[in-house]
C-alpha cells in the first residue's frame, strides 16, 4: 500500500467550499447576529408602516369629527334635551297621578242641607281630606259628621276647632276625613 503525502492546498476536496459554510463558533455567532439584525430591520419597517397607517386613520377621524361638530346645532341639542327632561317629568306625573273623583263624589253625596264645605286640603298619600264646615247651627254640623261617619268609604273622622262667629252667627268646625286606602288610587291601577 502506497502512502502519498501532498500539501493540503493541492488535495482535491470534491467541491468548492461554500461562502456560508460554518466552520467555527465565531462563524455561527456572525450568522446569528446577521439574521437578528435583519429581523430587527424588518420589524422596524413594519412598525414604521403601522405608525404611518394609524396616523392617517387618526387624521381622517379627526377631520370627520370636526365636520360633524360644524354641522351640529347647539340650539337644536338644547331643545331636544329640554324635551327629554319635560318628557321624563311628565312620565313621572302620569305614573304618580291620583284620581280623586271618588273622594269628591263622596262629599257631594253626603253633604247635608244648610252645611257648606270650604278650604279643602287633600293629602293623597294619607288618603285624607281636611275641610272647614259651616252651618247655621251646631246640630247641622253634628248631623254632617254623623253622615260622614255612616259612610263605608270613610275610615275615620277627626274634628277640631268648633267655633261660632259673632258677626255671622255661623258655627264652623275643621274636619279631617280619612278615607279608605283606595280612595285615591293611581289611575293606572284602575
C-alpha positions as CSV (number, residue, x, y, z in Angstrom):
1,X,0.0,0.0,0.0
2,X,1.3,3.3,-1.1
3,X,1.0,6.3,1.0
4,X,1.3,9.7,-0.6
5,X,1.7,12.9,1.3
6,X,0.7,16.0,-0.6
7,X,0.3,19.5,0.7
8,X,-3.3,20.4,1.8
9,X,-3.8,23.0,-0.8
10,X,-3.2,20.6,-3.5
11,X,-5.6,18.0,-2.3
12,X,-9.0,17.9,-4.1
13,X,-12.0,18.1,-1.8
14,X,-14.6,17.1,-4.1
15,X,-16.4,20.5,-4.3
16,X,-15.6,24.1,-3.8
17,X,-16.0,25.4,-0.2
18,X,-19.3,27.4,0.3
19,X,-19.3,31.0,1.3
20,X,-21.8,30.3,4.0
21,X,-20.2,27.3,5.5
22,X,-20.0,27.4,9.2
23,X,-16.7,26.2,10.3
24,X,-16.2,27.7,13.7
25,X,-18.3,29.1,16.6
26,X,-17.3,32.6,15.5
27,X,-18.9,31.9,12.1
28,X,-22.1,30.8,13.9
29,X,-22.2,33.9,16.0
30,X,-21.7,36.1,13.0
31,X,-24.5,34.5,11.0
32,X,-26.8,34.6,14.1
33,X,-26.2,38.3,14.5
34,X,-26.8,39.0,10.8
35,X,-30.1,37.2,11.0
36,X,-31.0,39.1,14.2
37,X,-30.1,42.4,12.6
38,X,-32.3,41.5,9.5
39,X,-35.2,40.7,11.8
40,X,-34.8,44.0,13.7
41,X,-34.7,45.9,10.4
42,X,-37.8,44.2,9.1
43,X,-39.6,44.8,12.4
44,X,-38.7,48.4,12.3
45,X,-40.1,48.7,8.8
46,X,-43.3,47.1,10.0
47,X,-43.7,49.4,13.0
48,X,-43.0,52.4,10.7
49,X,-45.6,51.3,8.3
50,X,-48.2,50.7,11.0
51,X,-47.4,54.1,12.6
52,X,-48.0,55.8,9.3
53,X,-51.2,54.0,8.6
54,X,-52.5,54.7,12.1
55,X,-51.6,58.4,11.8
56,X,-53.6,58.6,8.5
57,X,-56.6,56.9,10.1
58,X,-56.5,59.3,13.1
59,X,-56.3,62.3,10.9
60,X,-59.2,61.1,8.8
61,X,-61.3,60.5,12.0
62,X,-60.3,64.0,13.3
63,X,-61.5,65.5,10.0
64,X,-64.8,63.7,10.3
65,X,-65.2,64.8,13.9
66,X,-64.6,68.5,13.0
67,X,-67.1,68.2,10.1
68,X,-69.7,66.7,12.5
69,X,-69.0,69.4,15.1
70,X,-69.6,72.1,12.5
71,X,-72.9,70.6,11.3
72,X,-74.1,70.2,14.9
73,X,-76.7,72.8,16.1
74,X,-76.4,73.6,19.8
75,X,-79.8,75.2,19.8
76,X,-81.4,72.0,18.4
77,X,-79.5,70.0,21.0
78,X,-80.7,72.2,23.8
79,X,-84.3,72.0,22.6
80,X,-84.0,68.2,22.4
81,X,-82.5,68.0,25.9
82,X,-85.3,70.2,27.3
83,X,-87.9,67.9,25.6
84,X,-86.3,64.9,27.2
85,X,-86.4,66.4,30.6
86,X,-90.0,67.5,30.2
87,X,-91.0,64.1,29.0
88,X,-89.3,62.5,32.0
89,X,-91.2,64.8,34.4
90,X,-94.4,64.2,32.5
91,X,-93.9,60.4,32.7
92,X,-93.4,60.7,36.5
93,X,-96.5,62.8,36.9
94,X,-98.7,60.4,34.9
95,X,-97.3,57.4,36.8
96,X,-97.9,59.0,40.2
97,X,-101.2,60.8,39.4
98,X,-104.0,60.1,41.8
99,X,-107.7,60.1,40.8
100,X,-109.7,62.0,43.5
101,X,-113.1,61.8,41.7
102,X,-114.5,59.1,44.1
103,X,-113.5,61.1,47.2
104,X,-115.2,64.3,45.9
105,X,-118.2,62.2,44.8
106,X,-118.5,61.1,48.5
107,X,-118.5,64.7,49.6
108,X,-121.2,65.6,47.0
109,X,-123.4,62.7,48.1
110,X,-123.0,63.1,51.9
111,X,-123.2,66.9,52.3
112,X,-126.2,67.9,54.3
113,X,-128.6,70.8,53.6
114,X,-127.5,74.1,55.2
115,X,-123.9,72.9,55.5
116,X,-121.1,74.5,53.5
117,X,-117.7,72.9,53.0
118,X,-114.8,75.2,52.2
119,X,-111.0,75.3,52.4
120,X,-110.2,71.8,51.0
121,X,-106.7,70.3,51.7
122,X,-106.2,66.9,50.1
123,X,-103.3,64.6,51.1
124,X,-103.2,61.8,48.5
125,X,-100.5,59.8,50.3
126,X,-102.5,59.6,53.5
127,X,-105.9,59.5,51.8
128,X,-107.2,62.4,53.8
129,X,-109.3,65.5,53.1
130,X,-109.2,68.4,55.5
131,X,-112.1,70.9,55.1
132,X,-113.9,73.5,57.1
133,X,-117.7,73.1,57.6
134,X,-120.0,76.0,58.2
135,X,-123.6,75.7,59.3
136,X,-126.3,77.8,61.0
137,X,-126.5,75.5,64.0
138,X,-124.4,73.1,66.0
139,X,-126.9,70.4,65.2
140,X,-126.4,70.7,61.5
141,X,-122.7,70.2,61.9
142,X,-123.3,67.2,64.2
143,X,-125.7,65.7,61.5
144,X,-123.0,66.3,58.9
145,X,-120.4,64.5,61.0
146,X,-122.8,61.6,61.5
147,X,-123.5,61.3,57.8
148,X,-119.7,61.1,57.1
149,X,-119.3,58.5,59.9
150,X,-122.0,56.2,58.5
151,X,-120.5,56.1,55.0
152,X,-118.5,52.9,54.5
153,X,-115.9,54.8,52.3
154,X,-114.8,56.9,55.4
155,X,-112.3,55.2,57.6
156,X,-112.1,57.9,60.2
157,X,-113.1,61.4,61.2
158,X,-111.2,63.9,63.3
159,X,-112.9,67.2,64.1
160,X,-111.3,70.2,65.7
161,X,-111.8,74.0,66.2
162,X,-115.6,74.2,66.9
163,X,-116.2,78.0,66.7
164,X,-119.2,80.3,66.5
165,X,-118.7,83.6,64.6
166,X,-120.1,86.5,66.5
167,X,-120.5,88.5,63.2
168,X,-122.5,86.0,61.2
169,X,-123.7,83.6,63.9
170,X,-122.5,80.6,61.9
171,X,-120.9,77.6,63.5
172,X,-117.6,76.3,62.0
173,X,-115.5,73.2,62.5
174,X,-112.4,71.9,60.9
175,X,-112.7,68.3,59.9
176,X,-110.2,65.7,58.7
177,X,-111.8,62.8,56.8
178,X,-109.6,59.7,56.4
179,X,-110.9,57.7,53.5
180,X,-110.3,54.0,52.7
181,X,-106.9,53.4,51.2
182,X,-108.0,53.0,47.6
183,X,-110.0,56.3,47.5
184,X,-107.1,58.0,45.8
185,X,-105.9,55.1,43.6
186,X,-103.4,55.8,40.9
187,X,-105.3,56.0,37.6
188,X,-103.0,53.3,36.1
189,X,-104.3,50.7,38.6
190,X,-108.0,51.1,37.6
